[in-house]
């Protein structure tokens, strides 16, 4: 009798234990997968940044042309030639160290937080429609920027000063302008990052879904390439004005009484009034020339790295 009764009694807790273990695994993924998830995002953004950094330097120089006045603008080619002539080829990589540092941190958080946020919204509202994707991207981008803004401030300052050293620049900013200066432009930067991540990731996500449904494309390089091109165009159009305002605020120095711009809205207003509405798109072509390839490289690399790490596609 004991032999007949004991098996079912022993089998019950084993099954329940397995179910509870599976539930825990579903809620809390292994630490290695978390590291892989954020790591693949950060590495892909850093590699894309390294390739497109010269275009970022040109973009900043273009955005700082004729501040506060209407005047003929030098195009990207003219700015490039002027930079090479006056400061040498190495000037195209000014601020590369903080740019790569920020890319690993900001990129890892920005892309890495998108999926968990989307899953949380799905759990809360029972939906993953395009509005949920936009909200998930906006949160991930804004949160990542709030944490990494000091690195961005240092990067932009270095891009305008060929003789500056990263650590020395940080000390100078803190000593002359206070530690709060490291968060200059954080409002427009968060707005830009929210708009960029929302437009970039939501567009990429939706473009993939539509292309798979409406065309013969399947999961792979060509699908990732087409989706990332669409995402690059949309995100550039949406974020170019915010990027220009962010750059102006970050490069602004001096006390509050001597500053040209009080905040992001005031900066946008003064730029439109004194330089014209199209001034909001100063460096717009450079932004697309950088953001387009960067978006493509980021998503294609990220998808490949995720595949190699045994993670599912984005």
C-alpha positions as CSV (number, residue, x, y, z in Angstrom):
1,X,0.0,0.0,0.0
2,X,2.8,2.4,0.9
3,X,4.3,1.8,-2.5
4,X,1.0,2.5,-4.2
5,X,0.3,5.7,-2.3
6,X,3.7,7.4,-2.1
7,X,4.2,8.1,-5.8
8,X,1.2,10.4,-6.3
9,X,1.9,12.2,-3.0
10,X,5.6,12.8,-4.0
11,X,4.6,13.8,-7.5
12,X,2.3,16.7,-6.5
13,X,4.9,19.1,-5.0
14,X,7.4,18.3,-7.8
15,X,4.9,19.5,-10.4
16,X,3.9,22.5,-8.3
17,X,7.6,23.3,-7.7
18,X,8.3,23.2,-11.5
19,X,5.3,25.5,-12.2
20,X,6.5,28.0,-9.5
21,X,10.0,27.9,-10.9
22,X,8.8,28.5,-14.4
23,X,6.7,31.5,-13.2
24,X,9.8,32.9,-11.4
25,X,11.9,32.5,-14.6
26,X,9.2,34.3,-16.7
27,X,9.0,37.2,-14.3
28,X,12.8,37.5,-13.6
29,X,15.0,36.6,-16.5
30,X,18.5,35.3,-15.7
31,X,21.1,37.9,-15.0
32,X,23.2,36.8,-18.0
33,X,20.3,37.6,-20.3
34,X,19.8,41.0,-18.7
35,X,23.5,41.8,-19.3
36,X,23.2,40.5,-22.9
37,X,20.1,42.5,-23.5
38,X,21.6,45.9,-22.4
39,X,25.1,45.0,-23.5
40,X,24.1,44.3,-27.2
41,X,22.2,47.6,-27.3
42,X,25.1,49.6,-25.9
43,X,27.8,48.0,-28.1
44,X,25.7,48.4,-31.3
45,X,25.1,52.1,-30.6
46,X,28.8,52.7,-29.7
47,X,30.0,51.1,-32.9
48,X,27.5,53.2,-34.9
49,X,28.6,56.3,-33.1
50,X,32.3,55.6,-33.9
51,X,31.5,55.4,-37.6
52,X,29.3,58.5,-37.8
53,X,31.1,60.8,-35.3
54,X,32.7,63.1,-37.9
55,X,29.2,64.0,-39.1
56,X,28.2,64.8,-35.5
57,X,31.1,67.2,-35.2
58,X,30.0,68.9,-38.5
59,X,26.4,69.0,-37.3
60,X,27.4,70.9,-34.1
61,X,29.5,73.4,-36.1
62,X,26.7,74.0,-38.5
63,X,24.2,74.6,-35.7
64,X,26.5,77.2,-34.1
65,X,26.7,79.4,-37.3
66,X,25.6,83.0,-37.0
67,X,24.1,82.7,-33.6
68,X,21.5,85.5,-33.1
69,X,21.6,86.8,-36.7
70,X,20.3,86.1,-40.2
71,X,23.2,85.5,-42.6
72,X,24.1,83.1,-45.5
73,X,25.0,79.7,-44.1
74,X,28.0,77.7,-45.0
75,X,26.9,74.2,-46.1
76,X,28.2,70.9,-44.9
77,X,30.9,70.6,-47.5
78,X,32.2,74.2,-46.8
79,X,32.2,73.5,-43.1
80,X,34.1,70.3,-43.6
81,X,36.7,71.9,-45.8
82,X,37.1,74.8,-43.4
83,X,37.5,72.5,-40.4
84,X,40.1,70.4,-42.2
85,X,42.0,73.5,-43.3
86,X,42.0,75.3,-39.9
87,X,42.1,72.5,-37.4
88,X,43.3,69.4,-39.3
89,X,41.7,65.9,-39.9
90,X,41.8,65.0,-36.2
91,X,39.2,67.7,-35.5
92,X,36.6,65.4,-37.0
93,X,37.0,63.2,-34.0
94,X,36.8,65.9,-31.3
95,X,34.8,64.7,-28.3
96,X,35.0,61.0,-29.4
97,X,35.8,59.7,-25.9
98,X,32.8,61.1,-24.2
99,X,30.7,60.3,-27.3
100,X,31.6,56.6,-27.0
101,X,31.2,56.6,-23.2
102,X,27.7,58.1,-23.6
103,X,26.8,55.7,-26.4
104,X,27.4,52.6,-24.3
105,X,25.5,54.1,-21.3
106,X,22.8,56.0,-23.1
107,X,22.4,53.5,-26.0
108,X,22.3,50.6,-23.7
109,X,19.5,52.2,-21.6
110,X,17.6,53.8,-24.5
111,X,17.3,50.6,-26.5
112,X,17.4,48.2,-23.6
113,X,14.6,49.8,-21.7
114,X,12.2,49.9,-24.7
115,X,11.2,46.3,-24.7
116,X,10.7,45.9,-20.9
117,X,8.6,49.2,-20.9
118,X,6.5,47.9,-23.8
119,X,5.9,44.6,-21.9
120,X,4.9,46.5,-18.8
121,X,2.4,48.6,-20.8
122,X,1.1,45.5,-22.3
123,X,0.6,43.9,-18.9
124,X,-1.0,47.1,-17.5
125,X,-3.3,47.9,-20.5
126,X,-3.5,44.7,-22.5
127,X,-2.2,46.3,-25.7
128,X,1.0,46.8,-27.7
129,X,-0.4,49.2,-30.4
130,X,1.6,52.0,-32.0
131,X,0.7,54.4,-29.2
132,X,2.1,52.0,-26.6
133,X,5.2,51.7,-28.6
134,X,5.6,55.5,-28.9
135,X,5.0,55.9,-25.1
136,X,7.6,53.1,-24.4
137,X,10.2,54.7,-26.6
138,X,9.6,58.2,-25.1
139,X,10.0,57.0,-21.6
140,X,13.2,55.0,-22.4
141,X,14.8,57.9,-24.2
142,X,14.0,60.5,-21.6
143,X,15.1,58.4,-18.7
144,X,18.4,57.5,-20.4
145,X,19.2,61.1,-21.2
146,X,18.5,62.4,-17.7
147,X,21.2,60.1,-16.4
148,X,23.8,60.7,-19.2
149,X,23.4,64.4,-19.9
150,X,26.7,65.4,-18.3
151,X,28.6,63.3,-20.7
152,X,26.7,64.9,-23.6
153,X,27.6,68.4,-22.3
154,X,31.3,67.6,-22.2
155,X,31.1,66.0,-25.7
156,X,29.6,69.1,-27.2
157,X,32.1,71.5,-25.5
158,X,35.0,69.4,-26.8
159,X,33.6,69.4,-30.3
160,X,33.9,73.2,-30.3
161,X,37.3,73.4,-28.6
162,X,40.2,71.4,-30.3
163,X,42.5,72.0,-27.4
164,X,40.3,70.8,-24.6
165,X,40.8,67.6,-22.5
166,X,37.8,65.7,-21.2
167,X,38.7,65.7,-17.4
168,X,40.0,69.2,-17.5
169,X,36.8,70.4,-19.3
170,X,34.7,68.8,-16.6
171,X,36.7,70.5,-13.8
172,X,36.4,73.9,-15.6
173,X,32.7,73.6,-16.1
174,X,32.1,72.7,-12.5
175,X,34.5,75.4,-11.1
176,X,33.2,78.2,-13.3
177,X,29.5,77.4,-13.8
178,X,28.7,75.0,-11.0
179,X,27.8,71.3,-11.0
180,X,24.4,72.1,-12.3
181,X,26.0,73.2,-15.6
182,X,26.5,69.5,-16.4
183,X,22.7,69.3,-16.8
184,X,22.5,72.3,-19.1
185,X,20.0,71.7,-21.8
186,X,18.6,68.6,-20.1
187,X,15.0,69.6,-20.8
188,X,15.4,69.9,-24.6
189,X,17.8,66.9,-24.5
190,X,15.1,64.8,-22.8
191,X,12.4,66.0,-25.2
192,X,14.7,65.2,-28.1
193,X,15.7,61.8,-26.8
194,X,12.0,61.0,-26.0
195,X,11.0,62.0,-29.6
196,X,14.0,60.3,-31.1
197,X,13.5,57.0,-29.3
198,X,9.8,57.1,-29.7
199,X,10.0,57.8,-33.5
200,X,13.0,55.6,-34.1
201,X,12.0,52.5,-32.2
202,X,8.2,52.7,-32.7
203,X,8.8,53.3,-36.5
204,X,11.3,50.5,-36.7
205,X,8.9,48.2,-34.8
206,X,5.9,49.1,-36.9
207,X,7.8,49.1,-40.2
208,X,9.0,45.6,-39.5
209,X,5.4,44.4,-38.7
210,X,3.9,46.0,-41.8
211,X,6.7,44.9,-44.2
212,X,6.4,41.3,-42.9
213,X,2.6,41.4,-43.4
214,X,2.5,43.3,-46.7
215,X,5.6,42.1,-48.5
216,X,7.6,38.9,-49.0
217,X,10.3,40.1,-46.7
218,X,11.1,37.8,-43.8
219,X,13.2,38.2,-40.6
220,X,16.7,38.9,-41.7
221,X,19.1,41.5,-43.1
222,X,16.9,43.0,-45.8
223,X,14.0,43.4,-43.4
224,X,16.2,45.1,-40.8
225,X,17.8,47.4,-43.5
226,X,14.4,48.6,-45.0
227,X,12.9,49.1,-41.5
228,X,15.9,51.1,-40.2
229,X,15.9,53.4,-43.3
230,X,12.3,54.3,-42.6
231,X,13.1,54.9,-38.9
232,X,16.1,57.1,-39.8
233,X,14.1,59.4,-42.1
234,X,11.1,59.8,-39.6
235,X,13.3,60.4,-36.6
236,X,15.4,63.0,-38.3
237,X,12.4,65.1,-39.4
238,X,11.0,65.0,-35.9
239,X,14.1,65.6,-33.8
240,X,16.2,68.1,-35.9
241,X,14.7,71.3,-34.3
242,X,15.1,69.9,-30.7
243,X,18.7,68.9,-31.5
244,X,19.6,72.4,-32.6
245,X,18.0,73.9,-29.5
246,X,19.8,71.4,-27.2
247,X,23.2,72.3,-28.8
248,X,22.7,76.0,-28.4
249,X,21.8,75.6,-24.7
250,X,24.7,73.2,-23.9
251,X,27.2,75.6,-25.5
252,X,25.9,78.6,-23.7
253,X,28.3,79.9,-21.0
254,X,28.2,82.6,-18.4
255,X,25.9,83.5,-15.5
256,X,22.1,83.5,-15.8
257,X,22.0,87.3,-16.3
258,X,24.3,87.1,-19.3
259,X,22.9,84.1,-21.0
260,X,21.1,84.6,-24.4
261,X,18.5,81.8,-23.8
262,X,16.6,81.2,-20.6
263,X,15.3,77.8,-21.5
264,X,14.4,75.6,-24.5
265,X,11.2,77.4,-25.4
266,X,12.9,80.8,-25.1
267,X,15.7,79.5,-27.3
268,X,13.3,78.2,-30.0
269,X,11.4,81.5,-29.9
270,X,14.6,83.7,-30.3
271,X,16.0,81.4,-33.1
272,X,12.8,81.7,-35.1
273,X,12.4,85.4,-34.5
274,X,16.0,86.4,-35.2
275,X,17.2,83.7,-37.6
276,X,14.0,82.6,-39.3
277,X,12.0,79.3,-39.0
278,X,14.3,77.4,-41.2
279,X,17.1,78.0,-38.7
280,X,15.6,75.3,-36.5
281,X,16.8,72.9,-39.2
282,X,20.4,74.3,-39.3
283,X,22.6,71.2,-39.8
284,X,19.5,69.3,-40.8
285,X,21.2,67.5,-43.7
286,X,24.2,66.7,-41.4
287,X,21.8,65.3,-38.9
288,X,20.2,63.0,-41.5
289,X,23.6,62.1,-43.0
290,X,24.6,61.0,-39.4
291,X,21.3,59.8,-38.0
292,X,20.3,57.8,-41.1
293,X,23.4,55.6,-41.3
294,X,23.7,55.5,-37.5
295,X,20.1,54.2,-37.2
296,X,20.8,51.5,-39.9
297,X,24.1,50.4,-38.3
298,X,22.6,50.4,-34.8
299,X,19.5,48.3,-35.6
300,X,21.3,45.8,-38.0
301,X,24.2,45.3,-35.5
302,X,21.8,45.0,-32.6
303,X,19.7,42.4,-34.3
304,X,22.8,40.4,-35.2
305,X,24.3,40.7,-31.7
306,X,21.0,39.7,-30.2
307,X,20.9,36.6,-32.5
308,X,24.4,35.6,-31.5
309,X,23.6,36.1,-27.8
310,X,20.5,33.8,-28.1
311,X,18.0,36.7,-27.6
312,X,14.9,37.1,-29.7
313,X,14.7,39.8,-32.4
314,X,13.6,43.4,-31.5
